[in-house]
Amino acid sequence: MRAVLETRQKAAAVQVQQLEAELERVRAALADAEEVHRRRMIGLEQYLEALAEENAPAMSQKKPVGPRRAVPHRQNATEVKELSPDYQALMAAAADAGGDGLGARRAAVVLGWDSASASRVEGARARLKRLVERGWLVEKKPGRFTLPLQAQDTAGRPGGGS
């Protein structure tokens, strides 16, 4: 009986060693895969930034240097043109995003900011939230900003827009 138990103990020890070796291989593979994923995420963000810059070079050239204007409440303003250029760009991007909504990272790209910087993304989110507070945008899903329904309905009609 003792020999059987010792044999089983040795077999269990060998199995533990094999599983530990397998665990180390899996951990190394996971670390490699995480690094590849991180690099690909950075590459995708850089591509999206370059694409946004390519599609909107005129917008970045039109930004005037001067004092910022406060965002008027929607009921006190007649047109998007009353907003500062940055807010006009955010409104245009929200219109382009359609029902999917505009996210803060994409908004940072639209503003010409580094979307990899958390502070810049949060700054863009704050601007989007300000547009929500003033009635220019709505946030139906957390983090997704869209035009209000009446603005989407009347956007294509002459004289429309509230």
Secondary structure, 3 states (H helix, E strand, C coil): CHHHHHHHHHHHHHHHHHHHHHHHHHHHHHHHHHHHHHHHHHHHHHHHHHHHHHHCHHHHHCCCCCCCCCCCCHHHCCCHHHCCHHHHHHHHHHHHHHHHCECHHHHHHHCCCCCCCHHHHHHHHHHHHHHHHCCCCEEEECCEEECCHHHHHHCCCCCCCC
